[in-house]
Amino acid sequence: MSCINTWPSAQPSARAAPKEHQFRFDDGAAYERMMGNWSRLAGEIFLDWLAPLSGLRWIDIGCGNGAFTELLVERCAVAEVQGIDPSEGQLAFARARPAARVAEFRQGDAMALPFSEDRFDVAVMALVIFFVPDPAKGVAEMVRVFLSGRHGRHLCVGRVWRRTSS
């Protein structure tokens, strides 16, 4: 997975090849300054809605700087949390958070998760699906590592927020 959002820029002429702009999320501290408070607020609302049981094994796909992972550790009495992200800069910030005493952070690709099938009770991809080059493949990987079939206790969640007009 590459945490990159690309889109064509305005073209100066019909013959010019489209240019691409990229957002790279390589600096965990800068991301925290820009999105930290909002990420925590959105994560708290999401966890309130989800109301997960304690003692579950979580995978946070596209964990970035660990903001949501830290909420999981603080609020969910997790048995295990694995955070996966392609950016070593984001992961370095995540590893410095208090959650790192419980969570393990590793570099990885949402489209090729380094875990066996049926490994996790809860799989989350919080605010990340838009940055996965092949979203269907990323979701298929979530489902693959997600432990299904135990009395509806286990979940597979992709969190997406959409702005609505007021």
C-alpha positions as a printed Julia matrix, in Angstrom:
166×3 Matrix{Float64}:
   0.0     0.0     0.0
   1.13    3.48   -0.71
  -0.42    6.31    1.31
  -0.65    8.52   -1.72
  -3.64   10.34   -3.13
  -3.21   11.34   -6.77
  -5.37   13.35   -9.14
  -4.74   15.06  -12.48
  -3.94   18.77  -12.38
  -5.31   21.37  -14.73
  -3.71   20.91  -18.13
  -2.16   23.94  -19.83
  -3.04   22.56  -23.28
  -4.94   19.65  -24.74
  -1.63   18.03  -25.81
   0.03   18.15  -22.39
   0.17   14.94  -20.39
  -1.69   15.12  -17.07
   0.44   15.93  -14.07
  -0.12   14.2   -10.77
  -0.08   15.69   -7.29
   0.66   13.46   -4.35
  -0.05   13.66   -0.65
   2.53   11.69    1.29
   1.97   10.95    4.93
   5.58   10.42    5.98
   5.86   12.67    9.05
   3.98   11.37   12.1
   4.51   14.53   14.16
   3.27   16.82   11.37
   0.25   14.59   10.84
  -0.46   14.71   14.58
  -0.38   18.52   14.56
  -2.69   18.66   11.55
  -5.11   15.79   12.26
  -4.5    14.54   15.8
  -7.44   16.13   17.62
  -9.86   15.35   14.81
  -8.62   11.76   14.51
  -9.13   11.18   18.24
 -12.62   12.7    18.2
 -13.69   10.65   15.17
 -12.15    7.52   16.71
 -13.94    8.02   20.02
 -17.3     8.43   18.29
 -16.61    5.33   16.19
 -15.68    3.22   19.23
 -18.75    4.46   21.13
 -20.9     3.32   18.2
 -19.06    0.01   17.79
 -19.05   -0.83   21.51
 -16.51   -3.66   21.12
 -16.05   -6.4    23.69
 -12.8    -6.5    25.65
 -10.1    -9.09   25.12
 -10.17   -9.04   21.32
  -7.29   -9.2    18.82
  -7.26   -6.14   16.54
  -5.49   -5.19   13.33
  -5.36   -1.47   12.49
  -4.62   -1.33    8.76
  -3.11    1.99    7.73
  -2.45    2.86   11.37
  -0.37    5.91   10.43
   1.04    7.6    13.51
  -0.94    5.34   15.86
  -3.66    7.81   16.96
  -6.53    5.31   16.55
  -4.39    2.42   17.78
  -3.76    4.35   20.97
  -7.52    4.77   21.48
  -7.94    1.02   21.1
  -5.36    0.37   23.81
  -6.83    3.02   26.13
 -10.49    2.09   25.75
 -10.89   -1.51   24.62
  -8.84   -3.76   26.95
  -7.39   -5.42   23.87
  -5.69   -8.79   23.92
  -3.49   -7.72   21.0
  -3.16   -4.89   18.49
  -1.14   -4.97   15.29
  -0.7    -1.67   13.45
   0.3    -1.82    9.78
   1.37    1.16    7.68
   3.65    1.73    4.67
   5.31    4.83    6.15
   8.27    4.25    8.44
   8.08    7.92    9.47
   4.52    7.47   10.7
   5.4     4.2    12.41
   8.34    5.79   14.25
   5.9     8.29   15.77
   3.45    5.47   16.62
   6.18    3.48   18.37
   6.86    6.46   20.65
   3.25    6.58   21.88
   2.25    4.97   25.19
   0.17    2.45   23.2
   3.4     0.84   21.99
   3.65   -0.98   25.32
   0.75   -3.15   24.03
   0.57   -2.57   20.28
   3.06   -3.8    17.72
   3.68   -1.52   14.74
   5.16   -2.79   11.5
   5.64   -1.62    7.97
   3.29   -3.34    5.56
   0.91   -3.19    2.65
  -2.9    -3.19    3.04
  -3.13   -5.29   -0.12
  -0.74   -7.98    1.17
  -1.1    -8.25    4.96
   1.69  -10.28    6.63
  -0.69  -12.46    8.68
  -2.39  -15.82    8.34
  -6.08  -16.27    7.62
  -8.57  -15.94   10.49
  -6.0   -14.19   12.69
  -7.9   -11.2    14.14
 -11.2   -10.66   15.9
 -11.52   -7.1    14.58
 -10.03   -5.6    11.43
 -10.22   -1.83   10.98
  -9.08    0.42    8.18
  -9.81    3.84    9.66
  -9.94    6.64    7.08
  -7.53    4.77    4.79
  -9.5     3.07    2.01
  -9.19    6.13   -0.26
  -5.41    5.77   -0.25
  -5.27    2.06   -1.1
  -4.38    1.72   -4.81
  -6.75   -1.26   -5.21
  -9.48   -0.83   -2.56
 -11.16   -4.15   -3.38
  -7.89   -5.98   -2.8
  -7.37   -4.12    0.5
 -10.84   -5.08    1.72
 -10.29   -8.68    0.57
  -7.14   -8.77    2.72
  -9.08   -7.41    5.71
 -11.63  -10.19    5.3
  -8.89  -12.82    4.86
  -7.2   -12.04    8.19
 -10.5   -11.49   10.0
 -11.73  -14.34   12.21
 -15.33  -14.96   11.28
 -18.12  -17.16   12.5
 -18.19  -16.99   16.29
 -21.71  -15.9    17.29
 -21.43  -12.54   15.55
 -18.85  -11.48   18.11
 -16.25  -10.66   15.5
 -16.29   -7.68   13.22
 -14.74   -6.46   10.0
 -15.01   -2.7     9.81
 -13.83   -0.13    7.28
 -14.44    3.35    8.68
 -15.18    6.03    6.08
 -16.3     9.56    6.82
 -18.2    11.64    4.3
 -18.79   15.36    4.45
 -22.42   16.32    3.99
 -23.83   19.72    3.17
 -25.62   21.47    6.02
